[in-house]
Amino acid sequence: MDLMMAGLGLLILVLAGDALVRGAVNMSLRLGVPALIVSLTIVAFGTSAPELLVSINAIRLGSPGIALGNVVGSNTANVLLVLGIPAMISVIHMTGSDTRKSYLMMLGASALFIALCFAGPLTWWHGLILLAGMLVMLGDQLRDALAHRRAGQDAEEVEGADPSMRWWKISMFLVLGLIGLPLGADLLVDASTAIARRYGVSETVIGLTLVAIGTSLPELATTVMAAIRRQADVAMGNVIGSNMFNLLGIMGIAALVGPIPVEARFLSFDLWVMLASGLVLAPFVFLRWRMGRRWGIGFTALYLVYLLLVIW
């Protein structure tokens, strides 16, 4: 029963997150907010809403291990699973995109987060430092985007954007998202905690596996569909941006809600796996290696090995 409730919670989170993004994007466009600003803010926050709500609810319900495991596990899954599965479907080419600066910022965010974890438990002042880093990241992205606009380059289209969408439909998406996200987060955290207690599995392990994979489903679905459409080139940028926001934004806000203890296993293993998964992307970013089927199989296999080590 608990597994069914956890699955239902994940499903509600995915659907509600999509509804919230669609509603917020189209409301902003109807109000005249440029698509450039929408893509840098509302879409970025909206697609990470499941992870954010799960982390906040976990801390509020006294399960901070789920919150920390969710973010660390999601970042590892984003690289090895969210890039690995699409790469098995279609080659991810790096020649058409330059993600070097964003990649270095992601590594910097990872290093900052790891350092703060060693100074843990994470409290409000750690959260303020992480949120300051997020503001720097968003400011840099906005500056680059405005420079592209001034250079006459078109901004990327915003997924789910329909400037002519009727207000009643926009309102429906917003209501469904705002109701569904906290409901799904409550169901997932409650069920995950019950599973952990029933089977003697730590909340941290549940957060690193079940919750982390579940909250990464929106990113996985997006990159898989992009690969099917032969548009897998955008996957790298999406993963880098998601990982930065997870570490700086979600953990920054979560640390303001309540203290987050950092278990010894994070300091000795999981944080370093997260960092290593980011470092393996270096040749693809700097040397523009193609990520083909063999790499996809290798990344996915590495993630399965990691899951086995976490569980056992």
C-alpha positions, 0 to 999 in steps of 0.5 A: 500500500505504501509503495502504491501511495508513493507511486501516486505521489510521484505521478501527482508531482510530475503532472502538477509540476507540468501544469504549474509550468504551463500555467505560469509561462502562459500567464506571464506571456499574456501579461507581456513578460518577455519569453527570455525572462520567463525561460530564465525564471519561471520555467527553471523554478517550475520544473524543479518544484517537485524537488523543492516541495519534497525537500520542504515537506520532508524537513517539516515532517521531521525527515531531513535525510529525505531532503538531502538524499533527494537533492544529492541523489537527483544530481547523480541521477541527472548525469548518469541516468537522465543523460545515459538513457537519451544517449542510448536512443540518439547521439548527443552532439556537443559541437553546436553548444558551448556549456563550458562556463555553465559547467564550471559554475556547476562544479563550483556550486558542487564544491561550495555545497560539499564544503558547507556540508562538512561545516554542517548541519546545514542551517539558515546561514548555510542556506543564505550562502547557497541562495546568494550563489543562486542569485549570482548564477541567475544574474550571469545567465540573464546577462548572457541572454541579454547579450545574445538578444542585443547581438540579434540572436533569437532566444530559445522557445519556451516549452508549453508557451501559447500566448493566445491561451485563454485565461480560464485555461491558464487559471486551471493549470495554475490551480491544478499545479498549486493544489497538486504539488503539495498534495503529491509531496505529502503523499510521497514523503509520508509513504517513503518514510513509512517504507523506510520504517517498515523495512528498516531502511534509512530515510537517507537511502529512500531519499537517494533512491526512490525519491531522487529518481521520482523527482528526476522523472520530469527531466528524464521524460524531457530529455528522452522525448528530445532524443526521440525527436533528434534534439538531444543536443539540449540535454547537457545544458538542461542537466547542468542548469538543473543540478545548479538549481538543486544545490543552490536554490532547493537546498538554500530554501530547505535550509531556511525551513529547518536544520538538515543534519549531514550523515557520515555516509554523505561526507564519505561517499554520496557527495563524492559520487555526485561530484565525480558524476559531474567531473565525467562530463568534462571531456564532453564539455571541453573536448566536445566528445559525442555521447553515443550509445556506448557512453549511454550504456556505461552511464546507466550501468554506473548508476545501477551500480551506485544504486546497488551500493546505496541499497546494500 
